[in-house]
Amino acid sequence: MNPLIEDLSHILVTEKQIESRTKFLGRDISEFYRKRNIDEITAICITNGSIIFSADLLRKVYLHVKMDCIRVSSYRDETSPVTNPEIIDHIRLDIEGQHVLLIDDVLDTGKTINRITSLLRRQNPSSFHSCVLLDKKGRRKDPYEADFVGFKIPDEFVVGYGLDFAERYRNLPCIGVLKPELQNPPEWQ
């Protein structure tokens, strides 16, 4: 067992639950596009947080997939977004006329996904849909509903499976709540 799991107060989503849900999401996404006679999508992953989820999910999507990443910062080393989302690195693919699937780790306040959605829609894709691993409706400031959702979770600060605190804990195989005493410990600063 990964000793970092001891830093969690509790686990919200187990590794097995993630594996099972990702398989079903991949099937649902594949069927959604195939029913529309679409056999190729362009996945845009919001990194760093969604990279593990995106890799696992896209291996379960049975379509041709082009992929690119957009890098955004909104949390820095805090447990709540501290600023408006800052786009650090843009996509390189031309998505005009493409069927875009935006993938994110957590739909929280809605600010990040709304900003990126607006940016990508201006590039005239043929269709635009979104998939999030986690949906935290309790913190929504900007309205947004993802087309595909892995898990709905309560308003707790979570880490693991790509989600981090101060760039740590991304490699946990589950998703859990970090113990309060480990959020902003003096030795990390």
PyMOL commands that place a pseudoatom at each C-alpha (Angstrom):
pseudoatom trace, name=CA, resn=MET, resi=1, chain=A, elem=C, hetatm=0, pos=[0.000, 0.000, 0.000]
pseudoatom trace, name=CA, resn=ASN, resi=2, chain=A, elem=C, hetatm=0, pos=[1.164, 3.518, -0.793]
pseudoatom trace, name=CA, resn=PRO, resi=3, chain=A, elem=C, hetatm=0, pos=[2.284, 5.144, 2.505]
pseudoatom trace, name=CA, resn=LEU, resi=4, chain=A, elem=C, hetatm=0, pos=[1.017, 8.540, 1.277]
pseudoatom trace, name=CA, resn=ILE, resi=5, chain=A, elem=C, hetatm=0, pos=[-2.536, 7.277, 1.846]
pseudoatom trace, name=CA, resn=GLU, resi=6, chain=A, elem=C, hetatm=0, pos=[-1.845, 7.807, 5.564]
pseudoatom trace, name=CA, resn=ASP, resi=7, chain=A, elem=C, hetatm=0, pos=[-1.892, 11.569, 4.834]
pseudoatom trace, name=CA, resn=LEU, resi=8, chain=A, elem=C, hetatm=0, pos=[-5.608, 11.320, 3.990]
pseudoatom trace, name=CA, resn=SER, resi=9, chain=A, elem=C, hetatm=0, pos=[-8.315, 11.822, 6.582]
pseudoatom trace, name=CA, resn=HIS, resi=10, chain=A, elem=C, hetatm=0, pos=[-10.532, 9.545, 4.467]
pseudoatom trace, name=CA, resn=ILE, resi=11, chain=A, elem=C, hetatm=0, pos=[-10.920, 8.142, 0.970]
pseudoatom trace, name=CA, resn=LEU, resi=12, chain=A, elem=C, hetatm=0, pos=[-13.827, 9.398, -1.133]
pseudoatom trace, name=CA, resn=VAL, resi=13, chain=A, elem=C, hetatm=0, pos=[-13.259, 7.313, -4.273]
pseudoatom trace, name=CA, resn=THR, resi=14, chain=A, elem=C, hetatm=0, pos=[-11.289, 4.069, -4.319]
pseudoatom trace, name=CA, resn=GLU, resi=15, chain=A, elem=C, hetatm=0, pos=[-8.945, 2.892, -7.043]
pseudoatom trace, name=CA, resn=LYS, resi=16, chain=A, elem=C, hetatm=0, pos=[-11.460, 0.172, -8.015]
pseudoatom trace, name=CA, resn=GLN, resi=17, chain=A, elem=C, hetatm=0, pos=[-14.306, 2.698, -8.236]
pseudoatom trace, name=CA, resn=ILE, resi=18, chain=A, elem=C, hetatm=0, pos=[-12.189, 4.946, -10.478]
pseudoatom trace, name=CA, resn=GLU, resi=19, chain=A, elem=C, hetatm=0, pos=[-11.255, 2.022, -12.713]
pseudoatom trace, name=CA, resn=SER, resi=20, chain=A, elem=C, hetatm=0, pos=[-14.873, 0.905, -13.054]
pseudoatom trace, name=CA, resn=ARG, resi=21, chain=A, elem=C, hetatm=0, pos=[-16.300, 4.375, -13.647]
pseudoatom trace, name=CA, resn=THR, resi=22, chain=A, elem=C, hetatm=0, pos=[-13.605, 5.274, -16.192]
pseudoatom trace, name=CA, resn=LYS, resi=23, chain=A, elem=C, hetatm=0, pos=[-14.476, 2.143, -18.165]
pseudoatom trace, name=CA, resn=PHE, resi=24, chain=A, elem=C, hetatm=0, pos=[-18.168, 3.130, -18.238]
pseudoatom trace, name=CA, resn=LEU, resi=25, chain=A, elem=C, hetatm=0, pos=[-17.366, 6.741, -19.155]
pseudoatom trace, name=CA, resn=GLY, resi=26, chain=A, elem=C, hetatm=0, pos=[-15.224, 5.545, -22.072]
pseudoatom trace, name=CA, resn=ARG, resi=27, chain=A, elem=C, hetatm=0, pos=[-18.057, 3.345, -23.286]
pseudoatom trace, name=CA, resn=ASP, resi=28, chain=A, elem=C, hetatm=0, pos=[-20.644, 6.144, -22.869]
pseudoatom trace, name=CA, resn=ILE, resi=29, chain=A, elem=C, hetatm=0, pos=[-18.469, 8.663, -24.722]
pseudoatom trace, name=CA, resn=SER, resi=30, chain=A, elem=C, hetatm=0, pos=[-17.811, 6.201, -27.538]
pseudoatom trace, name=CA, resn=GLU, resi=31, chain=A, elem=C, hetatm=0, pos=[-21.524, 5.401, -27.907]
pseudoatom trace, name=CA, resn=PHE, resi=32, chain=A, elem=C, hetatm=0, pos=[-22.484, 9.082, -27.739]
pseudoatom trace, name=CA, resn=TYR, resi=33, chain=A, elem=C, hetatm=0, pos=[-20.276, 9.972, -30.709]
pseudoatom trace, name=CA, resn=ARG, resi=34, chain=A, elem=C, hetatm=0, pos=[-20.935, 6.798, -32.692]
pseudoatom trace, name=CA, resn=LYS, resi=35, chain=A, elem=C, hetatm=0, pos=[-24.700, 7.428, -32.531]
pseudoatom trace, name=CA, resn=ARG, resi=36, chain=A, elem=C, hetatm=0, pos=[-23.923, 10.701, -34.289]
pseudoatom trace, name=CA, resn=ASN, resi=37, chain=A, elem=C, hetatm=0, pos=[-21.769, 8.932, -36.920]
pseudoatom trace, name=CA, resn=ILE, resi=38, chain=A, elem=C, hetatm=0, pos=[-18.609, 10.509, -35.526]
pseudoatom trace, name=CA, resn=ASP, resi=39, chain=A, elem=C, hetatm=0, pos=[-15.567, 8.231, -35.463]
pseudoatom trace, name=CA, resn=GLU, resi=40, chain=A, elem=C, hetatm=0, pos=[-12.880, 10.757, -34.481]
pseudoatom trace, name=CA, resn=ILE, resi=41, chain=A, elem=C, hetatm=0, pos=[-12.698, 13.263, -31.639]
pseudoatom trace, name=CA, resn=THR, resi=42, chain=A, elem=C, hetatm=0, pos=[-10.172, 15.800, -30.467]
pseudoatom trace, name=CA, resn=ALA, resi=43, chain=A, elem=C, hetatm=0, pos=[-9.587, 15.518, -26.737]
pseudoatom trace, name=CA, resn=ILE, resi=44, chain=A, elem=C, hetatm=0, pos=[-8.312, 18.631, -24.998]
pseudoatom trace, name=CA, resn=CYS, resi=45, chain=A, elem=C, hetatm=0, pos=[-6.987, 17.850, -21.523]
pseudoatom trace, name=CA, resn=ILE, resi=46, chain=A, elem=C, hetatm=0, pos=[-6.624, 20.507, -18.855]
pseudoatom trace, name=CA, resn=THR, resi=47, chain=A, elem=C, hetatm=0, pos=[-3.293, 19.767, -17.224]
pseudoatom trace, name=CA, resn=ASN, resi=48, chain=A, elem=C, hetatm=0, pos=[-1.706, 18.983, -14.904]
pseudoatom trace, name=CA, resn=GLY, resi=49, chain=A, elem=C, hetatm=0, pos=[-4.652, 17.688, -12.895]
pseudoatom trace, name=CA, resn=SER, resi=50, chain=A, elem=C, hetatm=0, pos=[-6.481, 15.737, -15.590]
pseudoatom trace, name=CA, resn=ILE, resi=51, chain=A, elem=C, hetatm=0, pos=[-3.500, 13.997, -17.155]
pseudoatom trace, name=CA, resn=ILE, resi=52, chain=A, elem=C, hetatm=0, pos=[-3.855, 10.671, -15.294]
pseudoatom trace, name=CA, resn=PHE, resi=53, chain=A, elem=C, hetatm=0, pos=[-7.631, 10.605, -15.731]
pseudoatom trace, name=CA, resn=SER, resi=54, chain=A, elem=C, hetatm=0, pos=[-7.312, 11.582, -19.404]
pseudoatom trace, name=CA, resn=ALA, resi=55, chain=A, elem=C, hetatm=0, pos=[-4.787, 8.825, -20.112]
pseudoatom trace, name=CA, resn=ASP, resi=56, chain=A, elem=C, hetatm=0, pos=[-6.952, 6.166, -18.480]
pseudoatom trace, name=CA, resn=LEU, resi=57, chain=A, elem=C, hetatm=0, pos=[-10.188, 7.471, -19.989]
pseudoatom trace, name=CA, resn=LEU, resi=58, chain=A, elem=C, hetatm=0, pos=[-8.934, 7.806, -23.554]
pseudoatom trace, name=CA, resn=ARG, resi=59, chain=A, elem=C, hetatm=0, pos=[-7.701, 4.212, -23.541]
pseudoatom trace, name=CA, resn=LYS, resi=60, chain=A, elem=C, hetatm=0, pos=[-11.355, 3.248, -22.966]
pseudoatom trace, name=CA, resn=VAL, resi=61, chain=A, elem=C, hetatm=0, pos=[-12.707, 5.408, -25.810]
pseudoatom trace, name=CA, resn=TYR, resi=62, chain=A, elem=C, hetatm=0, pos=[-13.117, 3.331, -28.959]
pseudoatom trace, name=CA, resn=LEU, resi=63, chain=A, elem=C, hetatm=0, pos=[-12.824, 6.107, -31.520]
pseudoatom trace, name=CA, resn=HIS, resi=64, chain=A, elem=C, hetatm=0, pos=[-9.901, 7.761, -33.258]
pseudoatom trace, name=CA, resn=VAL, resi=65, chain=A, elem=C, hetatm=0, pos=[-8.566, 10.370, -30.842]
pseudoatom trace, name=CA, resn=LYS, resi=66, chain=A, elem=C, hetatm=0, pos=[-6.387, 13.389, -31.466]
pseudoatom trace, name=CA, resn=MET, resi=67, chain=A, elem=C, hetatm=0, pos=[-5.137, 14.909, -28.232]
pseudoatom trace, name=CA, resn=ASP, resi=68, chain=A, elem=C, hetatm=0, pos=[-3.716, 18.173, -27.011]
pseudoatom trace, name=CA, resn=CYS, resi=69, chain=A, elem=C, hetatm=0, pos=[-3.335, 19.835, -23.634]
pseudoatom trace, name=CA, resn=ILE, resi=70, chain=A, elem=C, hetatm=0, pos=[-4.006, 23.258, -22.256]
pseudoatom trace, name=CA, resn=ARG, resi=71, chain=A, elem=C, hetatm=0, pos=[-2.285, 24.198, -19.028]
pseudoatom trace, name=CA, resn=VAL, resi=72, chain=A, elem=C, hetatm=0, pos=[-4.098, 26.364, -16.513]
pseudoatom trace, name=CA, resn=SER, resi=73, chain=A, elem=C, hetatm=0, pos=[-3.253, 27.542, -13.013]
pseudoatom trace, name=CA, resn=SER, resi=74, chain=A, elem=C, hetatm=0, pos=[-5.856, 28.590, -10.490]
pseudoatom trace, name=CA, resn=TYR, resi=75, chain=A, elem=C, hetatm=0, pos=[-4.986, 27.011, -7.129]
pseudoatom trace, name=CA, resn=ARG, resi=76, chain=A, elem=C, hetatm=0, pos=[-1.224, 27.512, -6.819]
pseudoatom trace, name=CA, resn=ASP, resi=77, chain=A, elem=C, hetatm=0, pos=[-0.431, 26.175, -3.305]
pseudoatom trace, name=CA, resn=GLU, resi=78, chain=A, elem=C, hetatm=0, pos=[-3.831, 26.885, -1.766]
pseudoatom trace, name=CA, resn=THR, resi=79, chain=A, elem=C, hetatm=0, pos=[-6.902, 24.768, -1.099]
pseudoatom trace, name=CA, resn=SER, resi=80, chain=A, elem=C, hetatm=0, pos=[-9.204, 27.261, -2.853]
pseudoatom trace, name=CA, resn=PRO, resi=81, chain=A, elem=C, hetatm=0, pos=[-8.754, 29.053, -6.165]
pseudoatom trace, name=CA, resn=VAL, resi=82, chain=A, elem=C, hetatm=0, pos=[-6.808, 32.224, -5.452]
pseudoatom trace, name=CA, resn=THR, resi=83, chain=A, elem=C, hetatm=0, pos=[-7.148, 34.007, -8.771]
pseudoatom trace, name=CA, resn=ASN, resi=84, chain=A, elem=C, hetatm=0, pos=[-8.969, 33.861, -12.024]
pseudoatom trace, name=CA, resn=PRO, resi=85, chain=A, elem=C, hetatm=0, pos=[-7.650, 30.926, -14.013]
pseudoatom trace, name=CA, resn=GLU, resi=86, chain=A, elem=C, hetatm=0, pos=[-4.403, 31.764, -15.766]
pseudoatom trace, name=CA, resn=ILE, resi=87, chain=A, elem=C, hetatm=0, pos=[-3.699, 30.019, -19.065]
pseudoatom trace, name=CA, resn=ILE, resi=88, chain=A, elem=C, hetatm=0, pos=[-0.050, 29.036, -19.006]
pseudoatom trace, name=CA, resn=ASP, resi=89, chain=A, elem=C, hetatm=0, pos=[0.163, 27.002, -22.222]
pseudoatom trace, name=CA, resn=HIS, resi=90, chain=A, elem=C, hetatm=0, pos=[-2.294, 26.902, -25.157]
pseudoatom trace, name=CA, resn=ILE, resi=91, chain=A, elem=C, hetatm=0, pos=[-3.241, 24.020, -27.423]
pseudoatom trace, name=CA, resn=ARG, resi=92, chain=A, elem=C, hetatm=0, pos=[-1.326, 23.525, -30.674]
pseudoatom trace, name=CA, resn=LEU, resi=93, chain=A, elem=C, hetatm=0, pos=[-3.961, 21.597, -32.662]
pseudoatom trace, name=CA, resn=ASP, resi=94, chain=A, elem=C, hetatm=0, pos=[-6.300, 23.368, -35.044]
pseudoatom trace, name=CA, resn=ILE, resi=95, chain=A, elem=C, hetatm=0, pos=[-9.752, 22.426, -33.729]
pseudoatom trace, name=CA, resn=GLU, resi=96, chain=A, elem=C, hetatm=0, pos=[-11.842, 24.231, -36.327]
pseudoatom trace, name=CA, resn=GLY, resi=97, chain=A, elem=C, hetatm=0, pos=[-14.410, 21.765, -37.644]
pseudoatom trace, name=CA, resn=GLN, resi=98, chain=A, elem=C, hetatm=0, pos=[-13.348, 19.101, -35.106]
pseudoatom trace, name=CA, resn=HIS, resi=99, chain=A, elem=C, hetatm=0, pos=[-15.471, 17.302, -32.501]
pseudoatom trace, name=CA, resn=VAL, resi=100, chain=A, elem=C, hetatm=0, pos=[-13.911, 18.487, -29.255]
pseudoatom trace, name=CA, resn=LEU, resi=101, chain=A, elem=C, hetatm=0, pos=[-14.101, 16.728, -25.903]
pseudoatom trace, name=CA, resn=LEU, resi=102, chain=A, elem=C, hetatm=0, pos=[-12.683, 18.856, -23.082]
pseudoatom trace, name=CA, resn=ILE, resi=103, chain=A, elem=C, hetatm=0, pos=[-11.420, 16.752, -20.154]
pseudoatom trace, name=CA, resn=ASP, resi=104, chain=A, elem=C, hetatm=0, pos=[-10.841, 18.131, -16.654]
pseudoatom trace, name=CA, resn=ASP, resi=105, chain=A, elem=C, hetatm=0, pos=[-10.164, 16.643, -13.256]
pseudoatom trace, name=CA, resn=VAL, resi=106, chain=A, elem=C, hetatm=0, pos=[-12.628, 18.593, -11.123]
pseudoatom trace, name=CA, resn=LEU, resi=107, chain=A, elem=C, hetatm=0, pos=[-15.493, 20.944, -11.885]
pseudoatom trace, name=CA, resn=ASP, resi=108, chain=A, elem=C, hetatm=0, pos=[-15.366, 23.195, -8.866]
pseudoatom trace, name=CA, resn=THR, resi=109, chain=A, elem=C, hetatm=0, pos=[-16.240, 26.909, -9.068]
pseudoatom trace, name=CA, resn=GLY, resi=110, chain=A, elem=C, hetatm=0, pos=[-16.753, 26.670, -12.837]
pseudoatom trace, name=CA, resn=LYS, resi=111, chain=A, elem=C, hetatm=0, pos=[-14.354, 29.526, -13.573]
pseudoatom trace, name=CA, resn=THR, resi=112, chain=A, elem=C, hetatm=0, pos=[-11.646, 27.403, -15.235]
pseudoatom trace, name=CA, resn=ILE, resi=113, chain=A, elem=C, hetatm=0, pos=[-13.909, 25.293, -17.423]
pseudoatom trace, name=CA, resn=ASN, resi=114, chain=A, elem=C, hetatm=0, pos=[-16.016, 28.308, -18.448]
pseudoatom trace, name=CA, resn=ARG, resi=115, chain=A, elem=C, hetatm=0, pos=[-12.919, 30.265, -19.437]
pseudoatom trace, name=CA, resn=ILE, resi=116, chain=A, elem=C, hetatm=0, pos=[-11.469, 27.406, -21.466]
pseudoatom trace, name=CA, resn=THR, resi=117, chain=A, elem=C, hetatm=0, pos=[-14.835, 26.540, -23.023]
pseudoatom trace, name=CA, resn=SER, resi=118, chain=A, elem=C, hetatm=0, pos=[-15.198, 30.123, -24.209]
pseudoatom trace, name=CA, resn=LEU, resi=119, chain=A, elem=C, hetatm=0, pos=[-11.661, 30.143, -25.595]
pseudoatom trace, name=CA, resn=LEU, resi=120, chain=A, elem=C, hetatm=0, pos=[-12.096, 26.833, -27.452]
pseudoatom trace, name=CA, resn=ARG, resi=121, chain=A, elem=C, hetatm=0, pos=[-15.559, 27.614, -28.843]
pseudoatom trace, name=CA, resn=ARG, resi=122, chain=A, elem=C, hetatm=0, pos=[-14.113, 30.734, -30.520]
pseudoatom trace, name=CA, resn=GLN, resi=123, chain=A, elem=C, hetatm=0, pos=[-11.996, 28.335, -32.604]
pseudoatom trace, name=CA, resn=ASN, resi=124, chain=A, elem=C, hetatm=0, pos=[-15.166, 26.986, -34.280]
pseudoatom trace, name=CA, resn=PRO, resi=125, chain=A, elem=C, hetatm=0, pos=[-15.220, 23.273, -33.493]
pseudoatom trace, name=CA, resn=SER, resi=126, chain=A, elem=C, hetatm=0, pos=[-18.048, 21.271, -35.122]
pseudoatom trace, name=CA, resn=SER, resi=127, chain=A, elem=C, hetatm=0, pos=[-19.163, 20.133, -31.672]
pseudoatom trace, name=CA, resn=PHE, resi=128, chain=A, elem=C, hetatm=0, pos=[-18.043, 20.714, -28.126]
pseudoatom trace, name=CA, resn=HIS, resi=129, chain=A, elem=C, hetatm=0, pos=[-18.617, 18.515, -25.082]
pseudoatom trace, name=CA, resn=SER, resi=130, chain=A, elem=C, hetatm=0, pos=[-16.945, 18.107, -21.721]
pseudoatom trace, name=CA, resn=CYS, resi=131, chain=A, elem=C, hetatm=0, pos=[-16.043, 15.333, -19.326]
pseudoatom trace, name=CA, resn=VAL, resi=132, chain=A, elem=C, hetatm=0, pos=[-14.957, 15.805, -15.719]
pseudoatom trace, name=CA, resn=LEU, resi=133, chain=A, elem=C, hetatm=0, pos=[-13.767, 13.235, -13.248]
pseudoatom trace, name=CA, resn=LEU, resi=134, chain=A, elem=C, hetatm=0, pos=[-15.269, 15.033, -10.247]
pseudoatom trace, name=CA, resn=ASP, resi=135, chain=A, elem=C, hetatm=0, pos=[-18.187, 17.436, -9.911]
pseudoatom trace, name=CA, resn=LYS, resi=136, chain=A, elem=C, hetatm=0, pos=[-18.294, 19.623, -6.775]
pseudoatom trace, name=CA, resn=LYS, resi=137, chain=A, elem=C, hetatm=0, pos=[-21.591, 21.449, -7.226]
pseudoatom trace, name=CA, resn=GLY, resi=138, chain=A, elem=C, hetatm=0, pos=[-21.430, 22.988, -3.754]
pseudoatom trace, name=CA, resn=ARG, resi=139, chain=A, elem=C, hetatm=0, pos=[-18.684, 25.405, -4.839]
pseudoatom trace, name=CA, resn=ARG, resi=140, chain=A, elem=C, hetatm=0, pos=[-20.097, 26.446, -8.216]
pseudoatom trace, name=CA, resn=LYS, resi=141, chain=A, elem=C, hetatm=0, pos=[-19.807, 30.195, -8.796]
pseudoatom trace, name=CA, resn=ASP, resi=142, chain=A, elem=C, hetatm=0, pos=[-20.120, 30.167, -12.601]
pseudoatom trace, name=CA, resn=PRO, resi=143, chain=A, elem=C, hetatm=0, pos=[-22.881, 27.936, -13.974]
pseudoatom trace, name=CA, resn=TYR, resi=144, chain=A, elem=C, hetatm=0, pos=[-21.649, 24.940, -15.931]
pseudoatom trace, name=CA, resn=GLU, resi=145, chain=A, elem=C, hetatm=0, pos=[-22.828, 21.377, -16.418]
pseudoatom trace, name=CA, resn=ALA, resi=146, chain=A, elem=C, hetatm=0, pos=[-20.418, 18.800, -17.835]
pseudoatom trace, name=CA, resn=ASP, resi=147, chain=A, elem=C, hetatm=0, pos=[-21.778, 16.363, -20.397]
pseudoatom trace, name=CA, resn=PHE, resi=148, chain=A, elem=C, hetatm=0, pos=[-20.021, 13.393, -18.793]
pseudoatom trace, name=CA, resn=VAL, resi=149, chain=A, elem=C, hetatm=0, pos=[-19.278, 13.167, -15.054]
pseudoatom trace, name=CA, resn=GLY, resi=150, chain=A, elem=C, hetatm=0, pos=[-17.299, 10.542, -13.188]
pseudoatom trace, name=CA, resn=PHE, resi=151, chain=A, elem=C, hetatm=0, pos=[-18.320, 11.233, -9.592]
pseudoatom trace, name=CA, resn=LYS, resi=152, chain=A, elem=C, hetatm=0, pos=[-20.263, 13.890, -7.690]
pseudoatom trace, name=CA, resn=ILE, resi=153, chain=A, elem=C, hetatm=0, pos=[-18.426, 14.736, -4.494]
pseudoatom trace, name=CA, resn=PRO, resi=154, chain=A, elem=C, hetatm=0, pos=[-19.000, 16.971, -1.464]
pseudoatom trace, name=CA, resn=ASP, resi=155, chain=A, elem=C, hetatm=0, pos=[-17.203, 20.265, -0.951]
pseudoatom trace, name=CA, resn=GLU, resi=156, chain=A, elem=C, hetatm=0, pos=[-13.983, 18.872, 0.504]
pseudoatom trace, name=CA, resn=PHE, resi=157, chain=A, elem=C, hetatm=0, pos=[-10.395, 19.449, -0.574]
pseudoatom trace, name=CA, resn=VAL, resi=158, chain=A, elem=C, hetatm=0, pos=[-9.356, 16.304, -2.426]
pseudoatom trace, name=CA, resn=VAL, resi=159, chain=A, elem=C, hetatm=0, pos=[-6.055, 14.921, -3.692]
pseudoatom trace, name=CA, resn=GLY, resi=160, chain=A, elem=C, hetatm=0, pos=[-4.961, 11.863, -5.603]
pseudoatom trace, name=CA, resn=TYR, resi=161, chain=A, elem=C, hetatm=0, pos=[-5.358, 10.430, -9.092]
pseudoatom trace, name=CA, resn=GLY, resi=162, chain=A, elem=C, hetatm=0, pos=[-3.906, 13.587, -10.629]
pseudoatom trace, name=CA, resn=LEU, resi=163, chain=A, elem=C, hetatm=0, pos=[-5.254, 16.100, -8.131]
pseudoatom trace, name=CA, resn=ASP, resi=164, chain=A, elem=C, hetatm=0, pos=[-2.625, 17.749, -5.985]
pseudoatom trace, name=CA, resn=PHE, resi=165, chain=A, elem=C, hetatm=0, pos=[-1.807, 19.975, -3.101]
pseudoatom trace, name=CA, resn=ALA, resi=166, chain=A, elem=C, hetatm=0, pos=[1.346, 22.026, -3.780]
pseudoatom trace, name=CA, resn=GLU, resi=167, chain=A, elem=C, hetatm=0, pos=[2.171, 19.564, -6.618]
pseudoatom trace, name=CA, resn=ARG, resi=168, chain=A, elem=C, hetatm=0, pos=[2.096, 16.601, -4.198]
pseudoatom trace, name=CA, resn=TYR, resi=169, chain=A, elem=C, hetatm=0, pos=[-0.200, 13.556, -3.991]
pseudoatom trace, name=CA, resn=ARG, resi=170, chain=A, elem=C, hetatm=0, pos=[-0.987, 13.357, -7.736]
pseudoatom trace, name=CA, resn=ASN, resi=171, chain=A, elem=C, hetatm=0, pos=[0.323, 9.781, -7.789]
pseudoatom trace, name=CA, resn=LEU, resi=172, chain=A, elem=C, hetatm=0, pos=[-2.160, 8.375, -5.259]
pseudoatom trace, name=CA, resn=PRO, resi=173, chain=A, elem=C, hetatm=0, pos=[-4.310, 5.697, -6.911]
pseudoatom trace, name=CA, resn=CYS, resi=174, chain=A, elem=C, hetatm=0, pos=[-7.455, 6.864, -5.086]
pseudoatom trace, name=CA, resn=ILE, resi=175, chain=A, elem=C, hetatm=0, pos=[-9.093, 10.209, -4.340]
pseudoatom trace, name=CA, resn=GLY, resi=176, chain=A, elem=C, hetatm=0, pos=[-9.202, 11.323, -0.743]
pseudoatom trace, name=CA, resn=VAL, resi=177, chain=A, elem=C, hetatm=0, pos=[-9.378, 14.280, 1.606]
pseudoatom trace, name=CA, resn=LEU, resi=178, chain=A, elem=C, hetatm=0, pos=[-6.017, 15.554, 2.805]
pseudoatom trace, name=CA, resn=LYS, resi=179, chain=A, elem=C, hetatm=0, pos=[-5.719, 15.820, 6.584]
pseudoatom trace, name=CA, resn=PRO, resi=180, chain=A, elem=C, hetatm=0, pos=[-6.230, 19.470, 7.628]
pseudoatom trace, name=CA, resn=GLU, resi=181, chain=A, elem=C, hetatm=0, pos=[-2.896, 19.623, 9.449]
pseudoatom trace, name=CA, resn=LEU, resi=182, chain=A, elem=C, hetatm=0, pos=[-1.087, 18.807, 6.190]
pseudoatom trace, name=CA, resn=GLN, resi=183, chain=A, elem=C, hetatm=0, pos=[-2.645, 21.694, 4.277]
pseudoatom trace, name=CA, resn=ASN, resi=184, chain=A, elem=C, hetatm=0, pos=[0.037, 24.410, 4.211]
pseudoatom trace, name=CA, resn=PRO, resi=185, chain=A, elem=C, hetatm=0, pos=[2.444, 22.815, 6.684]
pseudoatom trace, name=CA, resn=PRO, resi=186, chain=A, elem=C, hetatm=0, pos=[5.357, 25.142, 7.578]
pseudoatom trace, name=CA, resn=GLU, resi=187, chain=A, elem=C, hetatm=0, pos=[8.006, 22.719, 6.281]
pseudoatom trace, name=CA, resn=TRP, resi=188, chain=A, elem=C, hetatm=0, pos=[6.612, 23.009, 2.736]
pseudoatom trace, name=CA, resn=GLN, resi=189, chain=A, elem=C, hetatm=0, pos=[6.880, 26.768, 2.516]
for i in range(1, 189): cmd.bond("trace and resi %d" % i, "trace and resi %d" % (i + 1))
show_as sticks, trace
zoom trace
